[in-house]
Amino acid sequence: MTKYSLELKLKAVLAYLEGADSFRTVAKQFNTSLTPLKHWVAHYKEHGIEGLMSTYTNYDISFKMDVLNYMNILECLVPMQQMCITLLLLLLLISG
């Protein structure tokens, strides 16, 4: 769950963009600090309302374990690839 609702973010952004009040005044009005409000305004200007939507995802433990296992496999493969490339280069030097 997000700390601030989409509705609150949008109202705060639109209040600021109306131009009547400063960031500080709008932040106090909506009971938030300056930093989140500035981010919301920047995201809204660049992406519209979609910029205010939460991007948090909640993956189940099975998916997380699959990702960790995949990362471990890749961690083992990279040194093996480097070793194979080195051996190929040595073979080319010897035969060349």
C-alpha positions, -999 to 999 in steps of 0.1 A, spaced: 0 0 0 13 35 -8 17 62 17 -2 87 -4 -33 80 -26 -34 88 -63 -63 112 -55 -43 131 -29 -12 133 -52 -33 146 -81 -51 172 -60 -18 184 -46 -2 186 -81 -32 204 -96 -33 228 -67 3 237 -72 0 240 -110 -29 265 -106 -1 288 -97 -17 305 -67 4 289 -40 41 279 -35 53 244 -31 56 250 7 20 262 10 6 233 -11 27 208 8 13 221 42 -22 221 28 -19 184 18 1 174 49 32 163 30 67 176 27 83 195 -2 103 167 -17 74 143 -26 53 172 -39 82 183 -62 86 148 -75 49 144 -81 48 177 -101 78 167 -121 64 132 -128 30 147 -137 45 172 -161 65 144 -179 40 115 -178 6 129 -169 -15 111 -144 3 78 -151 34 94 -135 16 96 -102 6 59 -102 24 35 -79 49 12 -96 53 -11 -66 50 -48 -73 46 -76 -50 62 -109 -62 55 -142 -45 83 -161 -28 85 -187 -56 92 -161 -82 119 -144 -60 136 -178 -55 136 -185 -92 152 -151 -98 179 -158 -72 186 -192 -86 189 -178 -121 213 -151 -108 234 -179 -92 235 -198 -125 246 -167 -144 273 -160 -118 288 -194 -125 285 -192 -163 303 -159 -168 336 -171 -154 332 -203 -176 326 -182 -207 357 -161 -199 378 -192 -195 365 -206 -228 373 -174 -246 408 -174 -231 414 -211 -242 402 -203 -277 425 -174 -280 454 -195 -267 446 -222 -293 445 -196 -321 479 -182 -310 494 -217 -308 480 -229 -342 485 -195 -360 
